[in-house]
Structures are given as C-alpha cells and as structure tokens.
C-alpha cells in the first residue's frame, strides 16, 4: 500500500535524527556564542559532545532496522547512508581535534557552529534520496565553509582564497542544478531510486531522446560535482585556495568536498547511467575516462615541481580525484548487478578509497598543524628536513600517512588504489571507447609518479639536514587533541592496511545499496508488501514527448 504522509514523515525524521541533533547543536552554539564568551575550549568541548550524541543516534537508528520508503522519502538509512555518515562523524571528531585552538575566543562559537553545520551537510548528502535534498546537503557544506575560510585568519591571502572559492562554488552549483533539471525533465521525478528505476526501463515513461537528454544531464552534473572533487578541468581554484586558507581549513577542503562529491556521483550518476540506455552508458564512460586520465596526469606531474607543502597537497588532491574517477568510469562501464557485483566493483572501490583517503590526508595536515603550533615553519619541504631527529613520533606518523597516500603496502592507501585499478582492469570493453584496461595502466604509472614526490618529503624528514633551533623540541601549543588526531589517522591507516577485510565488506554493502533499485512491490520497510501500482503512483512521471 501507499504509505500515508504522516508515516513517511515520521520515518524520515527518525532516519535523519543524527543530522537533526548535529544541526540543532550547531545552531545553539552559534546563538549562544555572543552571550557567553567563555573561550574556545568550551565550544570545542560542546561540539565534540554534539558529534558524540549524533554518533549515538546514528548507531541507534542503524541498529533499529528502521528505514524510510525508497520511493516516498527524501532520505534513506541504507548501507551507503550509514557508512558515509559514520565516516563523516569520525573524521569530524578528527577535524575538531585539529581545529580546537585554531581560532580566537571571540570567534570560536561561530567557527565550531559552522564546522558542525558542514558535517551535518555532508551527512545529509550520504542519506539523500531526492535531487533537491541532495542539493541542500551540498550547499549546507559550501555555505558554512565560506565562513570557516575567513574566521581563523583575516588577511589579504585568506580574503582572496575565500572570494575565489565563493564565486566558483556558486558557479558549480548553477551547473549542478542545470543537470538536475534535465534529469527531472527526462523522467518527471526527483526521487533518486525512482529516477534510476525509470531510466532502467521501469514504469510507462516514454523515453524519446533519453540518450541525448541524459548525456546533457550527465555532463552538467559531472561539471557541478567536478568542482567539489577538484577534477580537471574544474581544478584550477585548488592550489591558490589551499595555499591561502588556514591549514586546518585546507585539511577540511581536501577531504569533505571530495567525499561528498563522489558520494553524490555514486548516488546520482552511477545508479542512473549503469542502468540506462547503452548509448548513454558509453558516452558517460568516455567522459569519465577523459576526466580521469587528464586529472591523473596533470595532478601528478605538476606536483613533482612543487616545494610548498600546501600547493603540493593541492595537486596531490587533484591526482587522487583522478584515481577515484577511474572507479567512476568502471562503474559506468557495465550494468552492475547488486546481487552479484563480481570480485571488483567501481562503486565499491570508490567507497573504500574515500575512507582511506580521509585518514591519510587529515593525518598529513595534522602534522603540519602540530608544527605550526610550536612556532616552527612548515611551509616547504625543506622546512621538514631532519624532523625525525627532533620529533621521532611525529615523523613516524607523517611517514605512515605519506606512504599510504603513495599507495605503499601494507597501508590502507594501497588497497584503495588496488580496488580502483582492479575494477577498471576487469571491466568489459566498450566498442569505440579507449579500454578501461589502458586507463588502469595510466593510473598505475601515475601512482608511481606520485610516490616520488611523497617519498621526497619522507627523505627530507629522515635524511635531510636539520634546520631547526633547539626551541623546535619544545612542546607544541597545538596540544594533545591534535597529537591524538594525528596518531589516530596514522594508526588506522596501518590497521586498515593490515586488515582491510571489514572495511571492504562495509564498502561492498554500501555499493550494493547505492546501485540497487528496490522493485515496486518490495520497497516497503520491514517486509511490508506494496503493489506495483501503488509504488509507481508515487513516482509517476509526465511523459516526455
């Protein structure tokens, strides 16, 4: 039967309870800030408590088996939703550890409130089951980020970085909305599961011009999300913004926009393209192939000549977007049966890689923050020369994160690259399109290039001539939260590399949830039986003529 609106609303609110807890906490902190100037430690502690409460709510909701109606709700509590929201909450705690002392007491409430809004927006993207709801989540990340860019350090460089990011973000949002409009115009629905069902030939929609209109939608959606993931040719803002932003915000920009961008690609494009007309799939694969190859080559080759650490990590971030786009191309290349994904899946590789990338990237930036907190320069590779002689544990953590970024076994980054390249290598060839096996080879070659500039930093740390004064051995003002965040990232990168099985299993379940479209008649929660007529009535499109 068709669920009534009150039941759908109640289930949706329950599914979104973690986001509601976090957003209300963020609003309360920002409102209370002007009245209670008690210092940044208070607001950082309250923010950590809010993330903890949201995490408990997520565990309760995911463990209850409660889910919303796939064809009637704006949000889902499927495996991808739980995986992504859990990842953003954990990395939110890590970011909080890095940021706890990065802003003055007078602006701390606004800063930590904005950070909580960013995390809640990222979680909304993971749970989204509607185009508009997905867009709201993306904007809930972007808008507070403008504030975060400017609050910690108000100078000309930061103003320039904020302005660039703002205008380019607005432009990318316009492109994304244009693509969403084409998807809606093609099917008459904005529900993502219904959209994928109809694109796969379900219902009674007339699909005249599906490949042509769908191709336009794919191009604009890819362009809009390409800005967030810093893929070529939408990457040009990244080096300047990364260098001009405060280090803790650079760490945030390197992870959260990329994470939500690829989750959105999995939610929208992968599920639509992989079940659509063959011509649409071929065009989407070709587009992803070109973007992946260009992003890999540009990101890695330009990073080779960088000496500034932030600019190097900016181009490194671009290169990692290229690796992830290889997984997108592999997911586009075939109709992936959720019941039998085979040994390697593009969507599964993307989900695994994102978790590994978050840990190794945040850990590397955490080391830079720790050094900055002790008054040491950490702007160039030479500034890290001989670090192992003054800070051996910090150097070990940095080396583990850099080795993981380079894809050196047995660290998490190695398995991320392996699953991505394996999904491309095992993909079926498509006539008229360069083989994905060639793209996998390009990826492996670029991984070797990338290893060079990461190992160059490690060599400077362990074999370089120290350029530090005796004061360098003093305790860092960054404090124990930053040290704990860095240690957590390094240790988890090692553990997930040595024991990748649990994360791989979770990634596979998330991929199955993203790709699968519940058939009308089985989409009700807890085994409720819905007729095909009822379900199709929920998503009935206007015919495209």
Secondary structure, DSSP 4 states (H G I P E B T S, - for coil): -PPPHHHHHHHHHHHTHHHHHHHHHHHHHHHHHTT----HHHHHHHHHHHHHHHHHHHHHHHHHT----TTT-SB--SHHHHHHHHHHHHHHHHHHHHHTTSS-GGGHHHHHHHHHHHHHHHHHHHHB-BHHHHHHHHHHHHHHHHHHHHHS--SHHHHHHHHHHHHHHHHHHHHHHHHHHHHHHHHS--BHHHHHHHHTT-TT--BTTHHHHHHHHHHHHHHHHHHHHT-TTS-TTHHHHHHHS-HHHHHHHHHHHHHHHHHHIIIIIIHHHTTS-HHHHHHHHHHHHHHHHHHHHHHHHHHTT--BHHHHHHHHHHHHHHHHHHHHHHHHTS--BTTB--S--HHHHHHHHHHHHHHHHHHHHHHHHHHHHTT---SBSGGGTTHHHH-HHHHHHHHHHHHHHHT-TTSHHHHHHHHHHHHHHTSPP-TTS--HHHHHHHHHHHHHHHHHHHHHHHHHHHHSPP---GGGGSPPTTHHHHHHHHHHHHHHHHHHHH--HHHHHHHHHHHHHHH--PPTTS-SGGG----HHHHHHHHPPPPB-
